[in-house]
Amino acid sequence: MGYYRKVIPRGGFLVTEVYSAVVENIMKITQFLRETKGEMKQVSWPSRRHLVLYTVVVIIFSLALGYLLGAFDTLFQAGLRSLIY
């Protein structure tokens, strides 16, 4: 690629090397964003109805699991208290 060719030593780095690295990183980021945009167009997005349904299922499952873990914690706590005291 045609990068800036003027070489000026500064603090152990050459301006050309730093400039080349910056340009290369910008080009990689730009390419990544273009590819991401193309991939996002191919995604099969759920309908609003399915999205709400899946969200409710996750919330209910999370609450049930939380209560179950809380119950086990209470049982283990009671068991350990009876062993210790």
Order of alpha helices (4+ residues) and beta strands (2+ residues): beta-beta-alpha-alpha
